[in-house]
Amino acid sequence: MSKEKISSLMEIRDLLKEEIYKFDSINEEIIDNQNDIQKINDNYSKYNNAIKESHSHVNNLKKYEFYENLFVYIGFYFFFFCVIVVLFRRIPLRKIIFSIFEIMHKIVMMFYNNKKETVSNFDTDSL
């Protein structure tokens, strides 16, 4: 073989060595990237499961909020119902209402009949 061929073969050999070293570094970089991608995939799966679990927690909290509001409103209405029952038993509202109607009737009759005093249709003695 001639010297030119040998030198060109040596040159090719050196180029191939350099490329093999580059290939090794590229291969290590790919392996590192693959490990990083695997870690990202694991984190994604973990966070996805956490998000699904938190979604169920949010739904449970909404349900508890509904029941809490329901019980508060039931208690609120029950309290006012009790207050109204006590007021109806303590205060003679029927007499007060009939006396207000009687006064209103007298005022209306006074304006429409042009009389000084009119007799009411209501019998206050029977109350």
Secondary structure, DSSP 8 states (H G I E B T S, - for coil): --HHHHHHHHHHHHHHHHHHHHHHHHHHHHHHHHHHHHHHHHHHHHHHHHHHHHHHHHHHHHHHHHHHHHHHHHHHHHHHHHHHHHHHHHS-HHHHHHHHHHHHHHHHHHHHH--S----SS-STT-
